[in-house]
């Protein structure tokens, strides 16, 4: 697994798979936090036009700009397909959120040269370790 703090410091643009328009969902709060701390976050959610004022794309294949990180808020069984999509999209890293682990996604990401982090929250780590340092 890659150093999550280094990955956060090197990231500017994040595609968030499973971003939710519902304020009750964890992904909504994380997206709000990351936007407030200077990251460009592109929500990836089929059937959704925008989240927090940011236009959504339906899939990673629909991205129109390069991303540094694909941040996944989906169950483990979906992560391998998102890993393949992240590789195809040219992402530099794949991050699976807290509670999400996928050996297959890890193998796909690492084989393609992506940084890989799993079972960790981007916002929580940023708040604890990165927020004080310049982004």
N, CA, C and O atoms as CSV, one atom per row, in Angstrom:
chain,resi,resn,atom,element,x,y,z
A,1,UNK,N,N,0.846,-1.186,0.000
A,1,UNK,CA,C,0.000,0.000,0.000
A,1,UNK,C,C,0.888,1.245,0.000
A,1,UNK,O,O,1.925,1.283,0.662
A,2,UNK,N,N,0.470,2.243,-0.740
A,2,UNK,CA,C,1.207,3.500,-0.851
A,2,UNK,C,C,1.041,4.336,0.414
A,2,UNK,O,O,0.140,4.101,1.219
A,3,UNK,N,N,1.933,5.321,0.571
A,3,UNK,CA,C,1.849,6.239,1.704
A,3,UNK,C,C,0.656,7.183,1.495
A,3,UNK,O,O,0.698,8.036,0.609
A,4,UNK,N,N,-0.394,7.042,2.290
A,4,UNK,CA,C,-1.593,7.847,2.057
A,4,UNK,C,C,-1.362,9.349,2.195
A,4,UNK,O,O,-1.995,10.131,1.485
A,5,UNK,N,N,-0.485,9.765,3.078
A,5,UNK,CA,C,-0.240,11.199,3.244
A,5,UNK,C,C,0.448,11.777,2.015
A,5,UNK,O,O,0.128,12.886,1.588
A,6,UNK,N,N,1.389,11.036,1.447
A,6,UNK,CA,C,2.047,11.486,0.219
A,6,UNK,C,C,1.025,11.583,-0.914
A,6,UNK,O,O,1.016,12.553,-1.672
A,7,UNK,N,N,0.171,10.573,-1.017
A,7,UNK,CA,C,-0.855,10.582,-2.063
A,7,UNK,C,C,-1.750,11.815,-1.914
A,7,UNK,O,O,-2.034,12.490,-2.904
A,8,UNK,N,N,-2.194,12.116,-0.707
A,8,UNK,CA,C,-3.036,13.301,-0.483
A,8,UNK,C,C,-2.311,14.586,-0.853
A,8,UNK,O,O,-2.902,15.483,-1.455
A,9,UNK,N,N,-1.043,14.680,-0.501
A,9,UNK,CA,C,-0.280,15.902,-0.788
A,9,UNK,C,C,-0.049,16.092,-2.281
A,9,UNK,O,O,0.028,17.225,-2.756
A,10,UNK,N,N,0.063,14.995,-3.024
A,10,UNK,CA,C,0.332,15.073,-4.465
A,10,UNK,C,C,-0.943,15.183,-5.300
A,10,UNK,O,O,-0.871,15.387,-6.512
A,11,UNK,N,N,-2.086,15.053,-4.675
A,11,UNK,CA,C,-3.362,15.050,-5.392
A,11,UNK,C,C,-3.960,16.450,-5.459
A,11,UNK,O,O,-3.938,17.200,-4.483
A,12,UNK,N,N,-4.492,16.783,-6.628
A,12,UNK,CA,C,-5.221,18.035,-6.810
A,12,UNK,C,C,-6.650,17.771,-7.296
A,12,UNK,O,O,-7.587,18.448,-6.873
A,13,UNK,N,N,-6.812,16.784,-8.186
A,13,UNK,CA,C,-8.117,16.493,-8.782
A,13,UNK,C,C,-8.539,15.073,-8.439
A,13,UNK,O,O,-7.778,14.125,-8.631
A,14,UNK,N,N,-9.763,14.936,-7.929
A,14,UNK,CA,C,-10.279,13.646,-7.457
A,14,UNK,C,C,-11.592,13.329,-8.164
A,14,UNK,O,O,-12.503,14.157,-8.198
A,15,UNK,N,N,-11.682,12.126,-8.727
A,15,UNK,CA,C,-12.962,11.607,-9.211
A,15,UNK,C,C,-13.532,10.768,-8.078
A,15,UNK,O,O,-12.919,9.781,-7.670
A,16,UNK,N,N,-14.697,11.146,-7.565
A,16,UNK,CA,C,-15.281,10.454,-6.419
A,16,UNK,C,C,-16.407,9.531,-6.881
A,16,UNK,O,O,-17.513,9.979,-7.183
A,17,UNK,N,N,-16.103,8.235,-6.930
A,17,UNK,CA,C,-17.076,7.230,-7.351
A,17,UNK,C,C,-18.000,6.914,-6.175
A,17,UNK,O,O,-17.545,6.545,-5.092
A,18,UNK,N,N,-19.292,7.064,-6.408
A,18,UNK,CA,C,-20.252,6.828,-5.333
A,18,UNK,C,C,-20.577,8.077,-4.542
A,18,UNK,O,O,-21.179,8.001,-3.471
A,19,UNK,N,N,-20.178,9.234,-5.071
A,19,UNK,CA,C,-20.547,10.494,-4.422
A,19,UNK,C,C,-22.068,10.560,-4.325
A,19,UNK,O,O,-22.776,10.117,-5.228
A,20,UNK,N,N,-22.557,11.114,-3.230
A,20,UNK,CA,C,-24.007,11.143,-3.008
A,20,UNK,C,C,-24.522,12.569,-2.843
A,20,UNK,O,O,-23.870,13.402,-2.213
A,21,UNK,N,N,-25.695,12.846,-3.413
A,21,UNK,CA,C,-26.307,14.155,-3.188
A,21,UNK,C,C,-26.949,14.279,-1.805
A,21,UNK,O,O,-27.368,15.370,-1.420
A,22,UNK,N,N,-27.033,13.184,-1.060
A,22,UNK,CA,C,-27.676,13.193,0.253
A,22,UNK,C,C,-26.702,13.629,1.346
A,22,UNK,O,O,-25.672,12.984,1.540
A,23,UNK,N,N,-27.009,14.711,2.062
A,23,UNK,CA,C,-26.135,15.153,3.151
A,23,UNK,C,C,-25.951,14.106,4.249
A,23,UNK,O,O,-25.008,14.197,5.035
A,24,UNK,N,N,-26.827,13.129,4.313
A,24,UNK,CA,C,-26.711,12.077,5.331
A,24,UNK,C,C,-25.645,11.039,4.985
A,24,UNK,O,O,-25.257,10.245,5.842
A,25,UNK,N,N,-25.171,11.036,3.747
A,25,UNK,CA,C,-24.198,10.027,3.322
A,25,UNK,C,C,-22.767,10.505,3.574
A,25,UNK,O,O,-22.450,11.686,3.431
A,26,UNK,N,N,-21.930,9.565,3.948
A,26,UNK,CA,C,-20.521,9.866,4.234
A,26,UNK,C,C,-19.829,10.533,3.042
A,26,UNK,O,O,-19.071,11.488,3.217
A,27,UNK,N,N,-20.087,10.035,1.842
A,27,UNK,CA,C,-19.408,10.587,0.666
A,27,UNK,C,C,-19.738,12.067,0.465
A,27,UNK,O,O,-18.895,12.825,-0.014
A,28,UNK,N,N,-20.929,12.477,0.817
A,28,UNK,CA,C,-21.328,13.882,0.691
A,28,UNK,C,C,-20.459,14.762,1.600
A,28,UNK,O,O,-19.935,15.791,1.173
A,29,UNK,N,N,-20.322,14.341,2.845
A,29,UNK,CA,C,-19.503,15.098,3.789
A,29,UNK,C,C,-18.040,15.131,3.399
A,29,UNK,O,O,-17.380,16.161,3.539
A,30,UNK,N,N,-17.530,14.015,2.912
A,30,UNK,CA,C,-16.124,13.970,2.483
A,30,UNK,C,C,-15.925,14.877,1.275
A,30,UNK,O,O,-14.943,15.616,1.207
A,31,UNK,N,N,-16.845,14.822,0.331
A,31,UNK,CA,C,-16.732,15.700,-0.840
A,31,UNK,C,C,-16.756,17.163,-0.421
A,31,UNK,O,O,-15.947,17.958,-0.899
A,32,UNK,N,N,-17.675,17.526,0.467
A,32,UNK,CA,C,-17.751,18.910,0.955
A,32,UNK,C,C,-16.419,19.326,1.604
A,32,UNK,O,O,-15.914,20.420,1.350
A,33,UNK,N,N,-15.862,18.449,2.436
A,33,UNK,CA,C,-14.599,18.741,3.111
A,33,UNK,C,C,-13.473,18.945,2.094
A,33,UNK,O,O,-12.728,19.922,2.171
A,34,UNK,N,N,-13.358,18.020,1.144
A,34,UNK,CA,C,-12.263,18.101,0.172
A,34,UNK,C,C,-12.380,19.350,-0.697
A,34,UNK,O,O,-11.374,19.998,-0.987
A,35,UNK,N,N,-13.592,19.693,-1.114
A,35,UNK,CA,C,-13.790,20.927,-1.879
A,35,UNK,C,C,-13.363,22.142,-1.057
A,35,UNK,O,O,-12.707,23.045,-1.576
A,36,UNK,N,N,-13.734,22.165,0.218
A,36,UNK,CA,C,-13.399,23.291,1.098
A,36,UNK,C,C,-11.901,23.423,1.327
A,36,UNK,O,O,-11.416,24.488,1.709
A,37,UNK,N,N,-11.165,22.334,1.092
A,37,UNK,CA,C,-9.717,22.360,1.300
A,37,UNK,C,C,-8.937,22.389,-0.008
A,37,UNK,O,O,-7.779,21.974,-0.059
A,38,UNK,N,N,-9.571,22.875,-1.051
A,38,UNK,CA,C,-8.858,23.187,-2.281
A,38,UNK,C,C,-8.747,22.094,-3.322
A,38,UNK,O,O,-8.124,22.301,-4.364
A,39,UNK,N,N,-9.328,20.950,-3.073
A,39,UNK,CA,C,-9.289,19.896,-4.086
A,39,UNK,C,C,-10.379,20.139,-5.124
A,39,UNK,O,O,-11.446,20.667,-4.808
A,40,UNK,N,N,-10.103,19.755,-6.345
A,40,UNK,CA,C,-11.149,19.709,-7.381
A,40,UNK,C,C,-11.732,18.309,-7.307
A,40,UNK,O,O,-11.011,17.331,-7.501
A,41,UNK,N,N,-13.022,18.198,-7.031
A,41,UNK,CA,C,-13.678,16.898,-6.893
A,41,UNK,C,C,-14.749,16.772,-7.974
A,41,UNK,O,O,-15.624,17.628,-8.108
A,42,UNK,N,N,-14.662,15.696,-8.734
A,42,UNK,CA,C,-15.639,15.413,-9.779
A,42,UNK,C,C,-16.490,14.237,-9.301
A,42,UNK,O,O,-15.985,13.119,-9.198
A,43,UNK,N,N,-17.769,14.468,-9.007
A,43,UNK,CA,C,-18.613,13.370,-8.545
A,43,UNK,C,C,-18.959,12.418,-9.696
A,43,UNK,O,O,-19.320,12.846,-10.792
A,44,UNK,N,N,-18.837,11.122,-9.418
A,44,UNK,CA,C,-19.159,10.089,-10.403
A,44,UNK,C,C,-20.376,9.344,-9.879
A,44,UNK,O,O,-20.290,8.563,-8.931
A,45,UNK,N,N,-21.512,9.603,-10.518
A,45,UNK,CA,C,-22.766,8.986,-10.068
A,45,UNK,C,C,-23.765,8.979,-11.223
A,45,UNK,O,O,-24.210,10.039,-11.665
A,46,UNK,N,N,-24.117,7.800,-11.711
A,46,UNK,CA,C,-25.095,7.717,-12.803
A,46,UNK,C,C,-26.438,8.322,-12.389
A,46,UNK,O,O,-26.896,8.137,-11.261
A,47,UNK,N,N,-27.057,9.042,-13.316
A,47,UNK,CA,C,-28.390,9.577,-13.069
A,47,UNK,C,C,-28.441,10.810,-12.195
A,47,UNK,O,O,-29.524,11.240,-11.798
A,48,UNK,N,N,-27.302,11.383,-11.889
A,48,UNK,CA,C,-27.256,12.567,-11.021
A,48,UNK,C,C,-26.618,13.714,-11.804
A,48,UNK,O,O,-25.554,13.542,-12.400
A,49,UNK,N,N,-27.258,14.874,-11.805
A,49,UNK,CA,C,-26.740,16.001,-12.576
A,49,UNK,C,C,-25.618,16.750,-11.869
A,49,UNK,O,O,-24.614,17.103,-12.487
A,50,UNK,N,N,-25.792,16.993,-10.560
A,50,UNK,CA,C,-24.748,17.710,-9.823
A,50,UNK,C,C,-24.844,17.409,-8.335
A,50,UNK,O,O,-25.902,17.061,-7.809
A,51,UNK,N,N,-23.707,17.556,-7.681
A,51,UNK,CA,C,-23.623,17.414,-6.229
A,51,UNK,C,C,-22.806,18.594,-5.716
A,51,UNK,O,O,-21.706,18.851,-6.204
A,52,UNK,N,N,-23.336,19.300,-4.746
A,52,UNK,CA,C,-22.682,20.473,-4.161
A,52,UNK,C,C,-22.283,21.485,-5.238
A,52,UNK,O,O,-21.251,22.148,-5.135
A,53,UNK,N,N,-23.128,21.590,-6.279
A,53,UNK,CA,C,-22.883,22.544,-7.352
A,53,UNK,C,C,-21.881,22.093,-8.395
A,53,UNK,O,O,-21.575,22.843,-9.322
A,54,UNK,N,N,-21.368,20.884,-8.261
A,54,UNK,CA,C,-20.379,20.358,-9.204
A,54,UNK,C,C,-21.077,19.361,-10.134
A,54,UNK,O,O,-21.728,18.432,-9.658
A,55,UNK,N,N,-20.951,19.542,-11.452
A,55,UNK,CA,C,-21.573,18.601,-12.385
A,55,UNK,C,C,-21.027,17.185,-12.208
A,55,UNK,O,O,-19.831,16.984,-11.993
A,56,UNK,N,N,-21.927,16.215,-12.302
A,56,UNK,CA,C,-21.557,14.799,-12.184
A,56,UNK,C,C,-21.255,14.204,-13.553
A,56,UNK,O,O,-21.726,14.692,-14.580
A,57,UNK,N,N,-20.465,13.149,-13.543
A,57,UNK,CA,C,-20.330,12.271,-14.702
A,57,UNK,C,C,-20.896,10.924,-14.289
A,57,UNK,O,O,-20.885,10.578,-13.108
A,58,UNK,N,N,-21.392,10.162,-15.257
A,58,UNK,CA,C,-22.025,8.881,-14.939
A,58,UNK,C,C,-21.010,7.795,-14.609
A,58,UNK,O,O,-21.246,6.965,-13.730
A,59,UNK,N,N,-19.886,7.800,-15.309
A,59,UNK,CA,C,-18.844,6.785,-15.104
A,59,UNK,C,C,-17.479,7.436,-15.243
A,59,UNK,O,O,-17.369,8.567,-15.716
A,60,UNK,N,N,-16.448,6.728,-14.835
A,60,UNK,CA,C,-15.087,7.243,-15.002
A,60,UNK,C,C,-14.743,7.417,-16.476
A,60,UNK,O,O,-13.944,8.288,-16.822
A,61,UNK,N,N,-15.328,6.609,-17.343
A,61,UNK,CA,C,-15.087,6.735,-18.784
A,61,UNK,C,C,-15.622,8.058,-19.334
A,61,UNK,O,O,-15.221,8.484,-20.417
A,62,UNK,N,N,-16.517,8.704,-18.602
A,62,UNK,CA,C,-17.103,9.972,-19.037
A,62,UNK,C,C,-16.293,11.195,-18.604
A,62,UNK,O,O,-16.672,12.323,-18.921
A,63,UNK,N,N,-15.196,10.993,-17.892
A,63,UNK,CA,C,-14.359,12.119,-17.475
A,63,UNK,C,C,-13.827,12.849,-18.704
A,63,UNK,O,O,-13.461,12.222,-19.698
A,64,UNK,N,N,-13.787,14.169,-18.628
A,64,UNK,CA,C,-13.272,14.966,-19.743
A,64,UNK,C,C,-11.953,15.641,-19.394
A,64,UNK,O,O,-11.445,16.456,-20.165
A,65,UNK,N,N,-11.408,15.307,-18.248
A,65,UNK,CA,C,-10.125,15.867,-17.820
A,65,UNK,C,C,-9.381,14.813,-17.008
A,65,UNK,O,O,-9.996,13.903,-16.452
A,66,UNK,N,N,-8.060,14.937,-16.942
A,66,UNK,CA,C,-7.302,13.962,-16.149
A,66,UNK,C,C,-7.568,14.133,-14.655
A,66,UNK,O,O,-7.855,15.235,-14.187
A,67,UNK,N,N,-7.470,13.043,-13.922
A,67,UNK,CA,C,-7.619,13.091,-12.465
A,67,UNK,C,C,-6.391,12.463,-11.819
A,67,UNK,O,O,-5.768,11.555,-12.369
A,68,UNK,N,N,-6.064,12.971,-10.644
A,68,UNK,CA,C,-4.953,12.399,-9.890
A,68,UNK,C,C,-5.402,11.159,-9.132
A,68,UNK,O,O,-4.671,10.172,-9.059
A,69,UNK,N,N,-6.600,11.210,-8.568
A,69,UNK,CA,C,-7.081,10.136,-7.700
A,69,UNK,C,C,-8.500,9.729,-8.074
A,69,UNK,O,O,-9.334,10.561,-8.433
A,70,UNK,N,N,-8.750,8.428,-7.980
A,70,UNK,CA,C,-10.117,7.918,-7.997
A,70,UNK,C,C,-10.398,7.460,-6.572
A,70,UNK,O,O,-9.757,6.537,-6.070
A,71,UNK,N,N,-11.356,8.110,-5.927
A,71,UNK,CA,C,-11.725,7.859,-4.533
A,71,UNK,C,C,-13.052,7.101,-4.547
A,71,UNK,O,O,-14.064,7.632,-5.005
A,72,UNK,N,N,-13.055,5.866,-4.050
A,72,UNK,CA,C,-14.203,4.977,-4.218
A,72,UNK,C,C,-15.006,4.815,-2.928
A,72,UNK,O,O,-14.486,4.386,-1.899
A,73,UNK,N,N,-16.277,5.170,-3.015
A,73,UNK,CA,C,-17.259,4.960,-1.942
A,73,UNK,C,C,-18.254,3.896,-2.402
A,73,UNK,O,O,-19.445,4.174,-2.547
A,74,UNK,N,N,-17.772,2.702,-2.624
A,74,UNK,CA,C,-18.626,1.586,-3.037
A,74,UNK,C,C,-18.185,0.358,-2.261
A,74,UNK,O,O,-17.093,0.327,-1.694
A,75,UNK,N,N,-19.050,-0.660,-2.239
A,75,UNK,CA,C,-18.701,-1.903,-1.557
A,75,UNK,C,C,-17.545,-2.600,-2.269
A,75,UNK,O,O,-17.312,-2.397,-3.460
A,76,UNK,N,N,-16.837,-3.416,-1.518
A,76,UNK,CA,C,-15.632,-4.085,-2.009
A,76,UNK,C,C,-15.847,-4.844,-3.306
A,76,UNK,O,O,-14.970,-4.845,-4.171
A,77,UNK,N,N,-17.002,-5.491,-3.459
A,77,UNK,CA,C,-17.215,-6.318,-4.651
A,77,UNK,C,C,-17.265,-5.510,-5.951
A,77,UNK,O,O,-17.164,-6.089,-7.032
A,78,UNK,N,N,-17.418,-4.197,-5.866
A,78,UNK,CA,C,-17.436,-3.357,-7.060
A,78,UNK,C,C,-16.069,-2.739,-7.375
A,78,UNK,O,O,-15.896,-2.127,-8.429
A,79,UNK,N,N,-15.118,-2.891,-6.483
A,79,UNK,CA,C,-13.868,-2.142,-6.586
A,79,UNK,C,C,-12.943,-2.593,-7.709
A,79,UNK,O,O,-12.223,-1.767,-8.270
A,80,UNK,N,N,-12.941,-3.864,-8.050
A,80,UNK,CA,C,-12.072,-4.323,-9.141
A,80,UNK,C,C,-12.461,-3.639,-10.452
A,80,UNK,O,O,-11.590,-3.206,-11.207
A,81,UNK,N,N,-13.747,-3.541,-10.723
A,81,UNK,CA,C,-14.163,-2.880,-11.968
A,81,UNK,C,C,-13.800,-1.395,-11.929
A,81,UNK,O,O,-13.419,-0.825,-12.952
A,82,UNK,N,N,-13.915,-0.771,-10.768
A,82,UNK,CA,C,-13.516,0.638,-10.658
A,82,UNK,C,C,-12.002,0.791,-10.788
A,82,UNK,O,O,-11.527,1.807,-11.297
A,83,UNK,N,N,-11.249,-0.191,-10.342
A,83,UNK,CA,C,-9.794,-0.153,-10.519
A,83,UNK,C,C,-9.447,-0.183,-12.005
A,83,UNK,O,O,-8.602,0.589,-12.459
A,84,UNK,N,N,-10.090,-1.062,-12.758
A,84,UNK,CA,C,-9.844,-1.120,-14.206
A,84,UNK,C,C,-10.221,0.207,-14.872
A,84,UNK,O,O,-9.510,0.688,-15.753
A,85,UNK,N,N,-11.333,0.788,-14.451
A,85,UNK,CA,C,-11.763,2.082,-14.995
A,85,UNK,C,C,-10.771,3.191,-14.633
A,85,UNK,O,O,-10.499,4.073,-15.447
A,86,UNK,N,N,-10.235,3.146,-13.413
A,86,UNK,CA,C,-9.251,4.150,-12.988
A,86,UNK,C,C,-7.989,4.060,-13.835
A,86,UNK,O,O,-7.426,5.080,-14.233
A,87,UNK,N,N,-7.550,2.844,-14.105
A,87,UNK,CA,C,-6.376,2.641,-14.963
A,87,UNK,C,C,-6.662,3.210,-16.355
A,87,UNK,O,O,-5.848,3.953,-16.903
A,88,UNK,N,N,-7.815,2.862,-16.921
A,88,UNK,CA,C,-8.179,3.330,-18.261
A,88,UNK,C,C,-8.293,4.853,-18.322
A,88,UNK,O,O,-8.006,5.458,-19.355
A,89,UNK,N,N,-8.710,5.469,-17.219
A,89,UNK,CA,C,-8.864,6.928,-17.164
A,89,UNK,C,C,-7.534,7.650,-16.966
A,89,UNK,O,O,-7.474,8.876,-17.066
A,90,UNK,N,N,-6.469,6.902,-16.685
A,90,UNK,CA,C,-5.161,7.517,-16.484
A,90,UNK,C,C,-4.947,8.098,-15.101
A,90,UNK,O,O,-4.076,8.950,-14.918
A,91,UNK,N,N,-5.722,7.656,-14.127
A,91,UNK,CA,C,-5.555,8.150,-12.754
A,91,UNK,C,C,-4.181,7.765,-12.217
A,91,UNK,O,O,-3.590,6.772,-12.641
A,92,UNK,N,N,-3.690,8.557,-11.288
A,92,UNK,CA,C,-2.401,8.272,-10.652
A,92,UNK,C,C,-2.557,7.418,-9.403
A,92,UNK,O,O,-1.621,6.730,-8.994
A,93,UNK,N,N,-3.748,7.462,-8.792
A,93,UNK,CA,C,-3.955,6.679,-7.572
A,93,UNK,C,C,-5.396,6.196,-7.479
A,93,UNK,O,O,-6.319,6.779,-8.048
A,94,UNK,N,N,-5.546,5.097,-6.731
A,94,UNK,CA,C,-6.862,4.541,-6.422
A,94,UNK,C,C,-6.963,4.475,-4.912
A,94,UNK,O,O,-6.092,3.908,-4.252
A,95,UNK,N,N,-8.020,5.051,-4.361
A,95,UNK,CA,C,-8.211,5.122,-2.910
A,95,UNK,C,C,-9.562,4.510,-2.577
A,95,UNK,O,O,-10.592,4.969,-3.070
A,96,UNK,N,N,-9.566,3.478,-1.744
A,96,UNK,CA,C,-10.808,2.868,-1.277
A,96,UNK,C,C,-11.067,3.362,0.136
A,96,UNK,O,O,-10.191,3.289,0.998
A,97,UNK,N,N,-12.262,3.861,0.369
A,97,UNK,CA,C,-12.586,4.503,1.633
A,97,UNK,C,C,-12.619,3.540,2.817
A,97,UNK,O,O,-12.535,2.322,2.654
A,98,UNK,N,N,-12.742,4.111,3.996
A,98,UNK,CA,C,-12.748,3.380,5.258
A,98,UNK,C,C,-13.727,2.206,5.202
A,98,UNK,O,O,-14.895,2.371,4.849
A,99,UNK,N,N,-13.237,1.033,5.551
A,99,UNK,CA,C,-14.059,-0.167,5.559
A,99,UNK,C,C,-14.086,-0.912,4.238
A,99,UNK,O,O,-14.705,-1.971,4.140
A,100,UNK,N,N,-13.428,-0.378,3.227
A,100,UNK,CA,C,-13.436,-1.005,1.903
A,100,UNK,C,C,-12.050,-1.569,1.598
A,100,UNK,O,O,-11.053,-0.847,1.609
A,101,UNK,N,N,-12.010,-2.875,1.325
A,101,UNK,CA,C,-10.762,-3.583,1.025
A,101,UNK,C,C,-11.021,-4.475,-0.181
A,101,UNK,O,O,-12.059,-5.132,-0.255
A,102,UNK,N,N,-10.086,-4.503,-1.124
A,102,UNK,CA,C,-10.225,-5.373,-2.293
A,102,UNK,C,C,-8.850,-5.809,-2.768
A,102,UNK,O,O,-8.080,-5.003,-3.293
A,103,UNK,N,N,-8.544,-7.092,-2.582
A,103,UNK,CA,C,-7.253,-7.617,-3.043
A,103,UNK,C,C,-7.163,-7.541,-4.562
A,103,UNK,O,O,-6.094,-7.268,-5.109
A,104,UNK,N,N,-8.273,-7.779,-5.241
A,104,UNK,CA,C,-8.272,-7.723,-6.702
A,104,UNK,C,C,-8.036,-6.297,-7.202
A,104,UNK,O,O,-7.260,-6.090,-8.135
A,105,UNK,N,N,-8.693,-5.320,-6.595
A,105,UNK,CA,C,-8.483,-3.923,-6.984
A,105,UNK,C,C,-7.040,-3.518,-6.734
A,105,UNK,O,O,-6.438,-2.807,-7.539
A,106,UNK,N,N,-6.492,-3.969,-5.623
A,106,UNK,CA,C,-5.089,-3.667,-5.316
A,106,UNK,C,C,-4.177,-4.226,-6.394
A,106,UNK,O,O,-3.289,-3.525,-6.882
A,107,UNK,N,N,-4.387,-5.482,-6.771
A,107,UNK,CA,C,-3.545,-6.123,-7.787
A,107,UNK,C,C,-3.631,-5.373,-9.117
A,107,UNK,O,O,-2.614,-5.165,-9.779
A,108,UNK,N,N,-4.821,-4.975,-9.505
A,108,UNK,CA,C,-5.011,-4.250,-10.764
A,108,UNK,C,C,-4.297,-2.902,-10.714
A,108,UNK,O,O,-3.570,-2.547,-11.641
A,109,UNK,N,N,-4.503,-2.157,-9.640
A,109,UNK,CA,C,-3.906,-0.826,-9.512
A,109,UNK,C,C,-2.384,-0.896,-9.460
A,109,UNK,O,O,-1.701,-0.157,-10.169
A,110,UNK,N,N,-1.863,-1.771,-8.635
A,110,UNK,CA,C,-0.409,-1.873,-8.474
A,110,UNK,C,C,0.245,-2.331,-9.776
A,110,UNK,O,O,1.292,-1.807,-10.156
A,111,UNK,N,N,-0.357,-3.297,-10.460
A,111,UNK,CA,C,0.193,-3.784,-11.727
A,111,UNK,C,C,0.262,-2.670,-12.774
A,111,UNK,O,O,1.137,-2.679,-13.640
A,112,UNK,N,N,-0.658,-1.720,-12.690
A,112,UNK,CA,C,-0.690,-0.610,-13.639
A,112,UNK,C,C,0.154,0.579,-13.183
A,112,UNK,O,O,0.246,1.579,-13.895
A,113,UNK,N,N,0.771,0.480,-12.000
A,113,UNK,CA,C,1.630,1.547,-11.504
A,113,UNK,C,C,0.922,2.649,-10.739
A,113,UNK,O,O,1.511,3.701,-10.489
A,114,UNK,N,N,-0.332,2.430,-10.362
A,114,UNK,CA,C,-1.054,3.430,-9.571
A,114,UNK,C,C,-0.676,3.315,-8.104
A,114,UNK,O,O,-0.404,2.222,-7.607
A,115,UNK,N,N,-0.661,4.443,-7.420
A,115,UNK,CA,C,-0.604,4.398,-5.964
A,115,UNK,C,C,-1.923,3.806,-5.496
A,115,UNK,O,O,-2.958,3.994,-6.135
A,116,UNK,N,N,-1.880,3.082,-4.370
A,116,UNK,CA,C,-3.081,2.392,-3.897
A,116,UNK,C,C,-3.207,2.547,-2.395
A,116,UNK,O,O,-2.263,2.283,-1.650
A,117,UNK,N,N,-4.392,2.980,-1.952
A,117,UNK,CA,C,-4.700,3.101,-0.527
A,117,UNK,C,C,-6.078,2.483,-0.322
A,117,UNK,O,O,-6.986,2.701,-1.124
A,118,UNK,N,N,-6.235,1.713,0.752
A,118,UNK,CA,C,-7.545,1.140,1.058
A,118,UNK,C,C,-7.841,1.279,2.545
A,118,UNK,O,O,-6.946,1.475,3.367
A,119,UNK,N,N,-9.126,1.172,2.862
A,119,UNK,CA,C,-9.582,1.193,4.249
A,119,UNK,C,C,-9.112,2.446,4.994
A,119,UNK,O,O,-8.649,2.368,6.132
A,120,UNK,N,N,-9.238,3.602,4.334
A,120,UNK,CA,C,-8.814,4.864,4.945
A,120,UNK,C,C,-9.689,5.995,4.411
A,120,UNK,O,O,-10.097,5.975,3.249
A,121,UNK,N,N,-9.973,6.968,5.251
A,121,UNK,CA,C,-10.806,8.103,4.859
A,121,UNK,C,C,-9.933,9.285,4.445
A,121,UNK,O,O,-9.108,9.760,5.225
A,122,UNK,N,N,-10.121,9.756,3.214
A,122,UNK,CA,C,-9.344,10.886,2.719
A,122,UNK,C,C,-9.508,12.114,3.612
A,122,UNK,O,O,-8.520,12.757,3.966
A,123,UNK,N,N,-10.735,12.440,3.976
A,123,UNK,CA,C,-10.987,13.648,4.771
A,123,UNK,C,C,-10.399,13.539,6.170
A,123,UNK,O,O,-9.797,14.493,6.662
A,124,UNK,N,N,-10.561,12.400,6.811
A,124,UNK,CA,C,-10.043,12.232,8.171
A,124,UNK,C,C,-8.522,12.324,8.196
A,124,UNK,O,O,-7.952,12.983,9.065
A,125,UNK,N,N,-7.866,11.665,7.247
A,125,UNK,CA,C,-6.401,11.738,7.210
A,125,UNK,C,C,-5.940,13.150,6.879
A,125,UNK,O,O,-4.974,13.641,7.463
A,126,UNK,N,N,-6.616,13.797,5.958
A,126,UNK,CA,C,-6.253,15.165,5.614
A,126,UNK,C,C,-6.397,16.073,6.833
A,126,UNK,O,O,-5.505,16.871,7.122
A,127,UNK,N,N,-7.502,15.957,7.538
A,127,UNK,CA,C,-7.746,16.804,8.707
A,127,UNK,C,C,-6.693,16.591,9.784
A,127,UNK,O,O,-6.260,17.538,10.439
A,128,UNK,N,N,-6.288,15.340,9.959
A,128,UNK,CA,C,-5.323,15.015,11.010
A,128,UNK,C,C,-3.887,15.354,10.651
A,128,UNK,O,O,-3.112,15.751,11.521
A,129,UNK,N,N,-3.518,15.203,9.378
A,129,UNK,CA,C,-2.096,15.247,9.046
A,129,UNK,C,C,-1.696,16.238,7.964
A,129,UNK,O,O,-0.528,16.621,7.893
A,130,UNK,N,N,-2.620,16.661,7.128
A,130,UNK,CA,C,-2.236,17.479,5.983
A,130,UNK,C,C,-2.759,18.903,6.092
A,130,UNK,O,O,-2.117,19.826,5.590
A,131,UNK,N,N,-3.889,19.106,6.721
A,131,UNK,CA,C,-4.556,20.411,6.725
A,131,UNK,C,C,-3.661,21.535,7.230
A,131,UNK,O,O,-3.783,22.675,6.780
A,132,UNK,N,N,-2.770,21.227,8.151
A,132,UNK,CA,C,-1.909,22.277,8.702
A,132,UNK,C,C,-0.812,22.685,7.727
A,132,UNK,O,O,-0.321,23.812,7.784
A,133,UNK,N,N,-0.423,21.775,6.830
A,133,UNK,CA,C,0.651,22.082,5.887
A,133,UNK,C,C,0.056,22.641,4.601
A,133,UNK,O,O,-1.108,22.379,4.297
A,134,UNK,N,N,0.836,23.408,3.841
A,134,UNK,CA,C,0.301,23.973,2.595
A,134,UNK,C,C,-0.100,22.870,1.629
A,134,UNK,O,O,0.579,21.849,1.516
A,135,UNK,N,N,-1.193,23.084,0.945
A,135,UNK,CA,C,-1.704,22.104,-0.027
A,135,UNK,C,C,-1.056,22.325,-1.366
A,135,UNK,O,O,-1.349,21.605,-2.320
